[in-house]
Amino acid sequence: MLQSVPLSVIKPYYIQYACLNTRKCYSENRMNSSLQEFDPQVFEIANEDLIRQQDTLTLIPSENYASKAVMQAQATVLANKYAEGYPYQRYYNGCLPCDKIEALAIERAKALFNAEHVNVQPHAGTQANMAIYQALLKPGDTILSMKLDHGGHLSHGLPQNFSGYYYNIIHYGVSPDTELIDLDYVADLAKEHQPEMVVVGASAYPRLLDFSEWRKIADSVDAYLFADISHIAGLVAGKVHPDPIPYSHVVSTTTHKTLRGPRGAIIMCKSEYAGDIDRTVFPGLQGGPFMHAILARAVAFKEALQPGFGEYQAQIIRNAKTLADQLMKNGFRLVSGGTDNHLMLIDLTSITDKLSGRQAANYLEEAGITVNKNTIPFDKRSANSTSGIRLGTPMITSRGMKETEMIVIADLISEAIKQRKKASSRKRIREKVRELCQAFPIYEDLNL
């Protein structure tokens, strides 16, 4: 950037045309100032969240800590570049480095998931799902998917969401007896409603999904099988959860959560659908891809291809099972009686009818433990109040915590909820949480 021109030549023109009243030129200063120097207010807010993340236990199952390498990738100069199109077929010049990065991200994602085709451009999971629907369906087509209040996702047919607006949504849920998905009931719904697409995937379902059985249901009505594995992608890549790729026509996932990468999403599909998917992502729904984010995804895929990634995913599940078992020993009822994956749902009505999920999450946050309120199946409270809270172990596992710490955390959660009326208890728990977090730091030398 103008490096071949001597500064002595450039500076007089800056002064003449941009710098009035002998002030230093903004154009010159802003290019070289650090965030802390140029915008200390924003710097302080970002640093405040760094401290929060370091000193609290985050148990939200849809979050994780990206590595320093991933975060550095997102802060590269690729953030400056438009690259509409696909590798080596761009609508802008100057895209060769972008071509190399996107091709590398695709190659690594294919290797990680053994996928035939991968699109790495979707900005987020909902955009990926929108592209899948638009590529394979017509407005008004019928989609069979999981109810939001039984564990599904907004983009699986919530009436206020685009998916519920443009498509005819038929929902399945969990059995009132077992709180598990009854595949026979799903098969009956498919036979009755003849959907064009069957969606399998959830944001709050604590059990394994057998994708081979779901493919049988889809095939029985000649429907596409779409697997949204945004929550379990890391578990799938780590080979500790059944794999959807051999059985699904198309698969979407976010690249954070258990995959531990940057925010964003990818779409994987059989080769025969590649053209439709790619055309729908661009130019159908998006313009220029975020090349700095794609660069970070490539780094995350390389991390996930390392030998230790599978052990990390296995530890997530071991931690989740230990946390769930200890919570149940402490008197909490968990939806479906436990967990097989990275998350669990606490039914707060098993403790008291007077405590909502919103209230419990607020009490826990004061104690230094971050969870999210969540509906439970057949919840009598609204989605803004809820009767449950959702917990997961990806982030605390990323910190290096294991089964011993899960027992401690379960006891802290139990005390914070059962002694919620005592501010002194929350203060004492907060100090215990801080001590535990300091023993398992996230980033040892991270500087904003």
Number of C-alpha atoms within 10 A of each C-alpha: 4 7 6 6 9 9 10 8 9 11 12 12 11 16 16 11 9 15 16 11 6 9 9 13 16 11 11 14 11 12 9 10 11 13 14 13 11 14 11 12 12 12 15 14 11 13 15 12 11 16 11 13 18 19 22 23 25 23 21 22 23 23 19 24 22 21 19 13 14 23 18 14 23 21 14 14 10 20 16 10 17 19 23 20 20 19 17 13 12 17 13 12 10 12 20 13 13 23 19 13 22 24 19 20 24 23 17 21 28 17 15 18 21 16 20 16 22 26 23 27 28 26 19 16 22 22 20 30 25 18 25 24 21 19 19 16 16 12 12 12 16 21 27 26 25 28 21 23 21 25 21 24 19 20 20 29 25 19 15 10 13 15 22 18 14 17 19 18 24 19 19 21 22 22 16 12 7 11 19 19 18 14 17 10 14 21 18 12 17 25 14 10 14 19 22 20 24 27 23 23 24 24 21 26 27 25 18 14 21 15 20 15 13 23 23 15 23 24 13 13 18 16 22 21 25 27 25 27 22 23 26 30 24 31 24 21 24 24 16 20 21 15 21 25 21 15 18 24 20 28 27 27 27 29 25 24 24 30 30 26 28 26 19 23 26 25 27 29 22 16 15 11 16 19 11 16 26 22 15 20 26 18 12 14 14 16 14 17 23 21 27 23 26 31 25 28 34 26 25 26 26 16 18 22 18 11 10 11 18 19 13 20 28 19 22 29 24 20 27 28 22 21 29 28 19 19 23 17 12 14 11 20 19 23 20 20 17 22 22 18 26 29 30 27 29 27 24 22 15 13 14 11 9 9 17 24 27 19 18 23 21 18 21 24 19 17 29 27 24 18 22 20 24 28 27 28 23 14 15 11 14 12 17 12 16 23 31 29 24 26 25 29 32 30 24 25 25 22 18 14 19 19 17 11 17 24 18 16 21 20 17 24 21 19 17 27 22 14 14 20 11 11 14 12 17 23 15 13 21 23 15 17 21 18 13 18 20 13 12 18 15 21 14 8 8 8 8 11
